[in-house]
Amino acid sequence: MPRRAATGNSPHNRDEIYVIVTGSGYFVDAGTRQTVTAGTCIFVPAGANHRFEDFTDDFSTWVFFYGPAGGEAKAAS
């Protein structure tokens, strides 16, 4: 199956959760690259640089943004 190079995700001001629905690829966050496939869940804290790379044409994901601006970790401090 053909693969695509990368997404251009930029940091967001709220925490987020990704749920991979179909396909596969790699998720890069803070210099760590991990394989993702259907069913993978990923937490991304507010302000984190992240992206998907080398993903299949059938790749799809749900993303949930939640909590206060700056993320829950910042709100708790």
LINZI-V663546 format. One record per helix or strand of 2 or more residues. SS is the DSSP state (H for helix, E for strand). FROM is the first residue (numbers start at 1). LEN is the number of residues. Records with the same first field share a line. If there is no record, write none. Layout:
SS = FROM-LEN / FROM-LEN
This chain:
E = 3-4 / 15-8 / 24-6 / 32-6 / 41-4 / 50-7 / 60-7
H = 72-5
